Amino acid sequence: MPAAPVDGTVNIRPRLHSDMAGCVCLLGHVHEWDGYPLRWPADPQAWLTDSRQVAAWVAERAGMIAGHVALAPATQVRQRAHGPAHSVYPPGNCSAFRCFS
């Protein structure tokens, strides 16, 4: 794996298990800012690591998770809004920012 860039560029790489705390943290920020997922999942890590995923990647900036994407077969995609609303997110190594205004 290449070293994390230090000049502010973004590195896209396969998601590792060690990235999950940062991914959950980032999901919390997205939920707070944009309301996605509609309801906070009871187990956000499981929500992000559905067993039907084909592959997943993270965007890393300055050593912090700045984005996440996962692919699943289109026929198996389902709406995953479940669990109570939650406003406390586990601590993680993430950096959240709005890409679009």
C-alpha angles and dihedrals in degrees: 000000000000120000116266111267115249099198097076096266121136122245117206114205141152113286115255127202088246088062094064098092089054092046091051090048091051091047088055091055092047090050091050095046103036107016095244120168092033091223122026109251119242088232109027094180091056088046089057095044104049109174091233093066115122095199141340135202137187132212110225124196123181090346094306131107108255100167146004135203131178132185127217130170109278092233090059100046112117136175107267105194106135141126130050123304109268129193101182116079125194113255112264144160101262141131117208127194137152113259094192131030 
